[in-house]
Amino acid sequence: MDPELRAALAIRSVVDLTTFGRITGRPHRIEIWFAFHESTFFMLSGGGTHSDWVKNIIADSAVILHVDDLEVAANARLIRAIDEADLARHLVFEKYNPGYAGDLTEWRMRSVPIAVEPAM
């Protein structure tokens, strides 16, 4: 991974993610919590598959990650494998739960895990 991107990630609590509208094709940008492991960004959708950004990923896996001034083309997918889903939930929960004002335990379990991998 690009050293500039890795350095930027180390100090970020959120990233921006652009998906493309499943009907319009227009960009849809959100700010979202993430955890980074090896070369994969893990995110959790509290709205499950009902969230527009998740519906967009289901229709078109091409996304753009925005980290500071960097834009990284990537591919996103719903995580279906139980072990990878557990890893995603664990990493995101551990990153945010200690400093969050409420308990994220229920959110962790009901959220849909998403993997975002930078295009090579």
Buried (B, 14 or more C-beta within 10 A) or exposed (E): EEEEBEEBBEEEEEBBBBBBBBEEEEEBEBEBBBBBEEEBBBBBBBBEEEBEBBBBBEEBBBBBBBBBEEEBEBBBBBBEEEEBBEBBBBBBBEBBBEEEEEEBEEBBEEBBBBBBBBEE
